[in-house]
Amino acid sequence: MVYRSELDAALTEAAAAAGAEVRDSTALTTLRQQGDTVILQTNRGDTLQARAVVGADGSASRVARYVGVRCAQVDLALEAEVPVDARTADRWRGRLLMEWGPLPGSFGWVFPKGDVCTAGVVAARGNPVALRAYKEDFLERHGLHGPRPSTTPAT
Ligand SMILES: Cc1cc2nc3c(=O)[nH]c(=O)nc-3n(C[C@H](O)[C@H](O)[C@H](O)COP(=O)(O)OP(=O)(O)OC[C@H]3O[C@@H](n4cnc5c(N)ncnc54)[C@H](O)[C@@H]3O)c2cc1C
């Protein structure tokens, strides 16, 4: 179990070490095919030309949209980074938990990272009240409700 920010940084460093040119804080704004090449524009005003483009720009990918990908279903996840005491950290060390949830297509997870447990639930969008109730129940059942979450991102 690793933090996403650390994993991303390690991957970026590895790519740079392998010869990739890293352009941080640069967003692709448009792309279009022109003959055998692709013309890309960025929010920094650069225009790039490529023989091939690898779209690794996530679930709202512009690259995927350009080639016609449409998501059949979009989920909503509720997640918390919960600080835990030494006893709880010991209990979770070397384990992770995933369960199927009570809502269609839902599941919950606990991913321990030492003194923090990442715990959350996900289900198809459309029933946020039931999903919030599932999250509360899930955290309660796994003894993660007491501590105050340090962050509660929702995606
Ligand atoms: C709440 C939640 C918890 C999860 N937990 C786990 C987990 O514990 N373990 C696990 O393996 N997976 C987990 N996942 C799934 C995992 O996050 C995704 O499968 C994975 O991140 C997908 O990787 P990706 O590279 O396709 O996209 P992303 O990780 O979304 O990366 C896309 C990147 O593209 C960038 N980008 C987007 N648009 C542009 C643009 N126009 N120009 C330039 N850059 C752009 C974004 O800033 C981002 O850096 C979780 C997902 C969610 C939502």
PDBQT file of the ligand as one rigid body, heavy atoms in Angstrom, charges set to zero:
ROOT
HETATM    1  C1  LIG A 201     -11.554   6.868  -4.577  1.00  0.00    +0.000 C 
HETATM    2  C2  LIG A 201     -10.675   5.953  -5.409  1.00  0.00    +0.000 A 
HETATM    3  C3  LIG A 201      -9.845   5.063  -4.773  1.00  0.00    +0.000 A 
HETATM    4  C4  LIG A 201      -9.011   4.230  -5.515  1.00  0.00    +0.000 A 
HETATM    5  N1  LIG A 201      -8.188   3.394  -4.850  1.00  0.00    +0.000 NA
HETATM    6  C5  LIG A 201      -7.355   2.616  -5.556  1.00  0.00    +0.000 A 
HETATM    7  C6  LIG A 201      -6.426   1.780  -4.889  1.00  0.00    +0.000 A 
HETATM    8  O1  LIG A 201      -6.371   1.751  -3.680  1.00  0.00    +0.000 OA
HETATM    9  N2  LIG A 201      -5.620   1.002  -5.630  1.00  0.00    +0.000 N 
HETATM   10  C7  LIG A 201      -5.644   1.037  -6.991  1.00  0.00    +0.000 A 
HETATM   11  O2  LIG A 201      -4.856   0.323  -7.617  1.00  0.00    +0.000 OA
HETATM   12  N3  LIG A 201      -6.494   1.822  -7.648  1.00  0.00    +0.000 NA
HETATM   13  C8  LIG A 201      -7.344   2.603  -6.977  1.00  0.00    +0.000 A 
HETATM   14  N4  LIG A 201      -8.212   3.408  -7.621  1.00  0.00    +0.000 N 
HETATM   15  C9  LIG A 201      -8.239   3.362  -9.076  1.00  0.00    +0.000 C 
HETATM   16  C10 LIG A 201      -7.062   4.151  -9.628  1.00  0.00    +0.000 C 
HETATM   17  O3  LIG A 201      -7.011   5.439  -9.047  1.00  0.00    +0.000 OA
HETATM   18  C11 LIG A 201      -7.235   4.296 -11.140  1.00  0.00    +0.000 C 
HETATM   19  O4  LIG A 201      -7.515   3.045 -11.712  1.00  0.00    +0.000 OA
HETATM   20  C12 LIG A 201      -5.960   4.831 -11.733  1.00  0.00    +0.000 C 
HETATM   21  O5  LIG A 201      -5.617   6.031 -11.108  1.00  0.00    +0.000 OA
HETATM   22  C13 LIG A 201      -6.153   5.071 -13.217  1.00  0.00    +0.000 C 
HETATM   23  O6  LIG A 201      -4.916   5.540 -13.717  1.00  0.00    +0.000 OA
HETATM   24  P1  LIG A 201      -4.833   6.451 -14.977  1.00  0.00    +0.000 P 
HETATM   25  O7  LIG A 201      -3.374   6.700 -15.211  1.00  0.00    +0.000 OA
HETATM   26  O8  LIG A 201      -5.638   5.827 -16.076  1.00  0.00    +0.000 OA
HETATM   27  O9  LIG A 201      -5.575   7.803 -14.621  1.00  0.00    +0.000 OA
HETATM   28  P2  LIG A 201      -5.318   8.834 -13.441  1.00  0.00    +0.000 P 
HETATM   29  O10 LIG A 201      -4.638   8.226 -12.284  1.00  0.00    +0.000 OA
HETATM   30  O11 LIG A 201      -6.624   9.534 -13.235  1.00  0.00    +0.000 OA
HETATM   31  O12 LIG A 201      -4.269   9.855 -14.054  1.00  0.00    +0.000 OA
HETATM   32  C14 LIG A 201      -4.632  10.732 -15.077  1.00  0.00    +0.000 C 
HETATM   33  C15 LIG A 201      -3.628  11.867 -15.077  1.00  0.00    +0.000 C 
HETATM   34  O13 LIG A 201      -3.844  12.653 -16.239  1.00  0.00    +0.000 OA
HETATM   35  C16 LIG A 201      -3.855  14.012 -15.880  1.00  0.00    +0.000 C 
HETATM   36  N5  LIG A 201      -4.698  14.720 -16.848  1.00  0.00    +0.000 N 
HETATM   37  C17 LIG A 201      -6.051  14.684 -16.975  1.00  0.00    +0.000 A 
HETATM   38  N6  LIG A 201      -6.444  15.459 -17.993  1.00  0.00    +0.000 NA
HETATM   39  C18 LIG A 201      -5.321  15.978 -18.520  1.00  0.00    +0.000 A 
HETATM   40  C19 LIG A 201      -5.066  16.882 -19.595  1.00  0.00    +0.000 A 
HETATM   41  N7  LIG A 201      -6.049  17.388 -20.355  1.00  0.00    +0.000 N 
HETATM   42  N8  LIG A 201      -3.777  17.224 -19.863  1.00  0.00    +0.000 NA
HETATM   43  C20 LIG A 201      -2.765  16.728 -19.117  1.00  0.00    +0.000 A 
HETATM   44  N9  LIG A 201      -2.938  15.881 -18.092  1.00  0.00    +0.000 NA
HETATM   45  C21 LIG A 201      -4.203  15.525 -17.794  1.00  0.00    +0.000 A 
HETATM   46  C22 LIG A 201      -4.413  14.058 -14.461  1.00  0.00    +0.000 C 
HETATM   47  O14 LIG A 201      -4.003  15.258 -13.820  1.00  0.00    +0.000 OA
HETATM   48  C23 LIG A 201      -3.764  12.822 -13.876  1.00  0.00    +0.000 C 
HETATM   49  O15 LIG A 201      -2.483  13.111 -13.383  1.00  0.00    +0.000 OA
HETATM   50  C24 LIG A 201      -9.040   4.278  -6.916  1.00  0.00    +0.000 A 
HETATM   51  C25 LIG A 201      -9.884   5.188  -7.559  1.00  0.00    +0.000 A 
HETATM   52  C26 LIG A 201     -10.689   6.021  -6.819  1.00  0.00    +0.000 A 
HETATM   53  C27 LIG A 201     -11.568   7.025  -7.541  1.00  0.00    +0.000 C 
ENDROOT
TORSDOF 0
